[in-house]
Amino acid sequence: MILNDLPLLVDRLPHLDNLVTTLKSVGATHHTLIEGVVGSAKGFVLSRLYQRLQKPLLILTYQQEQAQKLWEDILRYGVPAERVSVLPAGQSLFLEGDITDFRVIGERMNALHLLAQNEPCIVIGTLEAALQRTSPPQDLLPYQFALTAGTSIELEKVVRRLVDMGYEPANTVTQPGEFSRRGGILDVYPSTAEAPVRIELFGDEIESIRPFDITTQRSVGRHAFIDIAPAREVRLTYDKIERAVRAIQATLAQRKEELAQGENRKEAREAIDRLTDRVSGDVARLEQATYFNGLEQYLPYLVPQPVSALDYLPKESVVIWDEPFQVKEHWERIVTDSHSLRERHWSRGETLDLTPITCDYETSIAQIKAFPNLLFSLLGRSLPEIKAHTQISLHSATLNSYRGRLPQLADEAGTWLANECRVVLVSDQPHRVREICAEVNLPVQPKGSKIGNQPGLYVIEGRLRSGFAFTDLHLYLLTDAELFGSARPVVARRRVAGGIAISSVLDLRENDFVVHIHHGIGIYRGLVKRNSEGNLRDYLLIEYQGGDRLFIPADQIDRVQRYVGGDANSPSLNKIGGSEWQRATRKVKEQAQEIAAELIQLYAARQAATRLSFGEDTPWQVEMEEAFPYEETPDQLRAILDVKRDLEQDRPMDRLICGDVGFGKTEVALRAAFKVVAAGKQVAVLCPTTVLAAQHKTTFSERLAAYPLEVGLMSRFRTRQQQLQTVRGLRDGTVDVVVGTHRLLSKDIKFKDLGLVIVDEEQRFGVQHKERLKQLRTQVDVLTLSATPIPRTLSMALSGLRDMSVIEDPPEGRMPVLTYVREYDDEMVRDAILRELEREGQIYFVHNRVESIYHVASHLQQLVPDARIQVGHGQMSEDELEKVMYEFYHHTYDILICTTIIENGLDVSNANTIIIDNSDHMGLSQLYQLRGRVGRSSRQAYAYLYYRKNKQLSEIAEARLSAMREFSALGSGFKVAMRDLEIRGMGNLLGAQQHGAMVNVGFDLYCQLLAQAVQELKGEEVVEDILPSVDLPISVHIPNEYIPGEAERIYFYKRMSGVRSVADIENLLAELEDRFGDPPKSVWTALAVLRLRLRCKEAGIASIKTEGTSIGIRFAPQARLNPEAIRLLSYSFKGHRFTADGVIIPLTSTKVMEQVEEVILVLERALEEGRKPRNSPPRRTAAPSPRLPQPVLGRK
């Protein structure tokens, strides 16, 4: 029996056959009320109705979250994913202008297109989503088009068509609704697609269509065709624009007259100016037929006839209401709130009119009544507007949780079975569930048994949100939620565009501070092209103290790093040729050696300790890991393997796992804990705060509920009796895992057999506690978790000294945080709060002044009287603050008004709105960090950055706020400013003194110096890993026509500078060909020079440099030509001057590369001879021929 077969039982419901027959009859407008179906059973019934009816179904529900739940349930019961879609409401219901959420538009387009196909499908949405105004089907559907591999197209026409459909051009495609053209390659992210595609042409023929990863921009497979739907819900045509502009200007003139009549002259003038500025700008963009943020608010002018999703419904459709009474209640609340918001905007001149962006309710209900309606109401409450012709009463109920009460489950299941019922257990861990059934003497049907008329207990592998009892079917269905108390997410929604990491492509911008390894700190002024004797090259222009300028060849970009140091103060520039830079680097080298010595001492002590290995994974371990409800990220998997490898060795583990909150560190720790407990040892999880301890206790208990393990909690929020019980359990071994604060380090805590200590956020513990942890490290395994991501450069520097795993991949399915930057406005704050409270969420309100925070709290309480508000700030005692955080985490309060002290490691997944007051006073990294507090679940999160009304922002503050908005538009809601992470990472791992040293030379160079110090102290030879420089009179550059964006060109120059093997060049070439097509000659030449540099390094050649009319080749110190080689080479290469430490080649040909490669080929052999011990007999070879075969770089 599989989960997909379970809905077949629905056929046994009374009256179902009659209902299906009625709904299938042509032209039927019969309305039926079905009462008594609980929430979790609705997906079960609806999935079977869909299979029986084979019609388009529109399900209207009362909340976006409920739409998501129904979608998940229906998919789990076997309805194909491509036939089910969620119809979300657009952002413009509440907020206008700042941001276009292409993800929402894409999902709406997908749902509308699905309905219009007139094929069996299910579309689920709220009433406001279904009644939101849109364009008529004939305006959108005919413009969807498909591109098929192997067919011919006119690329110019396709690009024009994309622009007409609302797609925006971009250098790098990272989110739905964008496209990028580079020669014969077109990247496009269709609004309805899971991932962007790369369309490559050969002439006019589509050679391939390849989906690609937005993070790496590399292709990942092939498609035979791709459907491209409009990126906007409104299409701009000249007729529409002309009509709309006339109507907008008439309304504007009339509204200005009305505003001028206002009593307060100053306010009226401000409102008129505000409205004129806004509308005039929008009209100008409209007249140019340009799509812009906030275009949807002019939809009533562009499409005067009200049109909604109902106009896309085929005649054969069925409309299904999920709790109709609640749907209408929710609709009325939304309409009232959005109208009052619109009225306030209208009175202040922030919006042009009061036309709602949803269709009229009465008219829409008349449309809905033309279809058969099915009304699911638990309590049998219908709508007065839709009278039910038939009523069907069913009997279902939710089930209690039996977590920790397995004997009761056995009793009740025994009663159900005695009453000839079917008991179905649906679990991610079927093997363990069967074991539990055997333990409590419950007979289980054999694997694969069909659920027929026979009563019995069946175990099915699968995942559902929650179970139910359906007495009409004699069915009791229990899931992991009822069995173990862990209701885990079912499936992730559509993949969300995450944007490109700020630290990769976009990390070097004009006017950034940079560090040159030899010349020090300067300002990067851009990538410039210079022509030297007819040869074009790219250079990085760096300006130093006194306006001195330095041109660095782009292929030497590895000698230049973006300066990462303090956030507030700009570093002082160095002078070219000055001694200041040498002094700074010398001082930093000394400090790096100190820390390296300390680390090596710790490393040696740990290497000396031994213990028994924990062995390989048990079957339980495998099953527990498979029950993880998410797909592990690559970094997470690497960290899990690292930890297991450590545990399977015979020396204690001491590993650091770094990664931001929500990146999956806890799961790594959990699997380690399970492995240790399975070997008969105990585990202690140490947290810096009570709130984190409570959070970890919940996670561990839920994930391990299926197994006979005892998880205890030790914190000040447990009663004395509970604490004593846990202490006894640790001493006698009945408690396997204990989660707690530093209370666990008290002297009265004794373990029977402690095997592993997991430390969360060690840097937040006091000195004494850290000392106690140092002692523990020599006795047991220690796994440390840090929410401060440590950059890879630093972890590389410490590799081998500190075992470290870095989790940098954000989890899939996170939505970008929508960010709004505005003047402070009470009404907007109120609306943002009400919107979050409407979906039962929580809000952070950040006000960073303790002296006025209570005044702000009382003001907010007046704005939103029904909200439960609490204040938290750094001047509270530790106990007070912790209590506030604990209560907020457990949803005792709706709004936390706080300073920037918001818990770093705290993961309040229910808090998805953050309002930041006086945001212009905060640094960019601080704003990123604060915004990162929300958006930690599958819900859409919002960040509102306010600054004081009528305040003149400084240039820096304005740039900071626009960067926040820009990175939200990139979709990088969880990408945090790398600069801040690097600084925090440094301070936390290495201490404040090292942080000071780092500020002097910049982060990257500090890491290099630290790595060198570590190598020296370990007695290893320090080899500078830089390729020899090659400066030849040839054009080696990336043309702007080949890679248009400067950031992208810099990225590829960086990739070139990082090449250390022929395989690296092959990978680089593959990426260039994949993303930009066949490289032009100057790029082929640049790659050929890279190959040459690799060969030079291998041979012992230090540099090749053009010197007037000749080329000088200089050997590295350890490489020399012996006299015999000089004589033979001078004979073979007439006109060349060979010495022991170099060669001078006269430029006699235009084929410079071939000429140099010919000499390098023979030098490789000659220098190899020179390196051999002197007493070895010389190898006899003929004089090298001047006409040797040429190595040529060709396509793969």
Buried (B, 14 or more C-beta within 10 A) or exposed (E): BEBBEBBEBBEEBEBBEEBBEBBBEEEBEBBBBBBBBBBBBBBBBBBBBBBBBEBBBBBBBBBBBBBBBBBBBBBBBBBEEEBBBBBBBBBBBBBBBBBBBBBBBBBBBBBBBBBBEBEBBBBBBBBBBBBBBBBEBEBBBEBBBEBEBEEEBEBEEBBEBBBBBBBBEBBBBBBBBBBBBBBBBBBBBBBBBEBBBBBBBEEEEBBBBBBBEBBEBBBEEEBEEBEBBBBBBBBBEEEBBEBBBEBBEEBBEEBBEEBEEBEEEEBBBBBBEBBBEBBEEBBEBBEEEEBBBBBBBBBBBBBEEBBBBBBBBBEBBBBBBBBBBBBBEBBEEBBEBBEBBBEBBBBBBBBBBEBBBBBEBEEBBEBBBBBBBBBBBBEBBBBEEBEBEEBBEBEBBEBEBBBEEBEEBBEBBBEBBEEEBBBBBBBBBBBBBBBBBEEBEBEBBEEEEEBEEEBBBBBBBBBBBBBBBBBBBBBBBBBBBBBBBBBBBBBBBBBBBBBBBBBBBBBBEEEEBBBBBEBBBBBBBBBEEEEEEEBBBBBBBBBBBEEBEBEBBBBBBBBBBBBBBEEEEEBEBBBBEBEBBEEBBEEBBEBBBEBBEEBBEBBEEBEEBEBEEBEEBEEBBEBBBEBBBBEBBEBBBBBBEBBBEBBBEEBBBBBBBBBBBBBBBBBBBBBBBBBBBBBEBBBBBBBBBBBBBBBBBBBBBBBBBBBEBBBBBBBBBBEEEBBEBBBEBBBEBEBBBBBBBBBBBEEEBEBBEBBBBBBBBBBBBEEEBEEBBEEBBEEBBBBBBBBBBBBBBBBBBBEBBBBBBBBBBBBEBBBBBBBBBBEBBEBBBBBBBBBBBEBEBBBBBBBBEBEEBEEBBEEBBEBBEEBBBBBBBEEBEEEEBBBBBBBBBEBEBBBBBBBBBBBBBBBBBBBBBBBBBBBBEBBBBBBBBBBBBBBBBBBBBBBBBBBEEEEEEEEEBBEBBEBBBEBBBBBBBBBBBBBBBBBBBBBBBBEEEBBBBBBBBBBBBBBBBBBBBBBBBEEEEEEEEBBBBBBBBBBBBBBEEBBBBBBBBBBBBBBBBEBEEEEBBEBBBEBBBBBBBBBBEBBBBBBBBBBBBBBBBEBBBBBBBBEEEBBBBBBBEEBBBBEEBBEBBBEBBEEBBBEEEBBBBBBEEEEBBEBBBBBBBBBBBBBBBBEEEEEEEEEEEEEBEEEEEEBEBEEE
